[in-house]
Amino acid sequence: MDEPDRIPAADLPPRAVRRVGDWAVGNRDGEYFAVSRRCRHQLADLSEGSIGPDGCLVCPWHQARYDVRTGRMVEGPRGFLGYHGRTPGYTQLVRAYSQVLRLRVRRALRRGDDVVLE
């Protein structure tokens, strides 16, 4: 059996998000999560994102927000390509197809000095 993906817990302080292979791994104030790294909007690297005040993972490009427990987009993007702002209709379209194409979710647990992905 392969060794599970892991990251030292010291490298994942509260409210941080890091890359572990193909996963964006984060620490929601002591609750660890792992989701697939690519935003469903324009494939931004979610490991470069942030954790919003509501605990959602926020895309670094257009601020789409994801529930890290389900992988579901809870708020659509605010822009596209280089534009950042309101996009009525387009945002709803992206959010609708992202309900079918959710982020993959993987369990992340603290084991000793590491956070391990199962």
C-alpha positions in Angstrom: 0.0 0.0 0.0 1.3 3.5 -0.9 2.3 5.9 1.9 -0.5 8.5 2.3 0.0 12.1 1.3 1.1 14.2 4.3 2.2 17.6 5.4 3.9 18.6 8.7 1.2 20.2 10.9 3.6 23.0 11.6 3.4 24.0 7.9 -0.4 24.3 8.1 -1.2 26.9 10.8 -4.8 28.0 11.4 -6.6 29.5 8.3 -3.7 28.3 6.0 -4.0 26.4 2.7 -1.1 24.5 1.1 -0.5 22.2 -1.8 0.0 18.5 -1.2 0.3 16.8 -4.5 -3.0 17.2 -6.4 -4.8 18.5 -3.3 -5.4 21.8 -1.6 -5.1 21.1 2.1 -6.2 23.6 4.7 -6.7 24.2 8.4 -10.1 25.7 9.4 -9.0 26.6 12.9 -8.1 23.0 13.8 -10.4 21.2 11.4 -8.3 19.9 8.5 -9.6 19.4 4.9 -8.4 18.3 1.5 -10.1 19.1 -1.8 -8.9 18.8 -5.4 -6.8 21.8 -6.4 -8.4 23.1 -9.5 -11.2 25.6 -9.4 -14.2 24.6 -11.4 -14.4 28.0 -13.0 -11.1 28.6 -14.8 -8.8 26.0 -13.1 -7.1 28.4 -10.7 -4.9 26.6 -8.1 -7.0 26.5 -5.0 -3.9 25.8 -2.8 -3.1 29.4 -3.4 -6.6 30.4 -2.1 -7.7 31.5 1.3 -10.2 30.4 4.0 -13.1 32.9 4.3 -14.7 34.0 7.5 -17.4 31.4 6.9 -14.9 28.6 6.6 -15.2 28.3 2.8 -12.2 27.9 0.5 -12.0 31.0 -1.6 -10.5 30.9 -5.1 -7.5 33.3 -5.5 -8.6 34.4 -9.0 -12.3 35.3 -8.9 -13.3 34.6 -5.4 -15.6 31.6 -6.0 -16.3 30.0 -2.6 -16.4 26.2 -1.9 -17.8 24.2 1.0 -14.8 22.1 1.8 -16.9 19.3 3.4 -18.9 18.7 0.2 -16.8 20.2 -2.6 -19.8 22.3 -3.7 -19.4 25.8 -5.0 -21.6 28.0 -2.7 -20.9 31.3 -4.4 -20.0 31.7 -8.0 -17.0 33.6 -9.4 -16.8 37.4 -9.5 -15.4 37.9 -13.0 -13.6 35.9 -15.7 -10.2 36.0 -17.4 -8.6 39.2 -16.3 -11.8 41.0 -15.3 -12.8 41.1 -11.7 -16.4 42.3 -11.0 -20.0 41.5 -11.5 -21.0 39.0 -14.2 -24.8 38.5 -14.0 -25.9 35.4 -15.7 -22.4 34.1 -16.2 -21.9 33.6 -12.5 -25.1 31.6 -12.2 -24.1 29.5 -15.2 -20.8 28.6 -13.6 -22.4 27.9 -10.3 -25.0 25.6 -11.9 -22.5 23.4 -13.7 -20.2 23.3 -10.6 -23.0 21.6 -8.7 -22.5 18.6 -11.0 -18.7 19.0 -11.2 -17.9 19.4 -7.5 -14.4 19.4 -6.1 -13.2 16.0 -5.0 -13.0 15.7 -1.2 -10.5 13.7 0.8 -10.3 13.1 4.5 -7.4 15.0 6.3 -6.5 14.0 9.9 -3.9 15.1 12.4 -1.6 12.2 13.2 1.3 13.1 15.5 3.3 15.9 13.9 1.6 15.5 10.5 -1.6 16.1 8.7 -2.3 12.9 6.7 -4.6 12.5 3.7 -6.6 9.3 3.6 
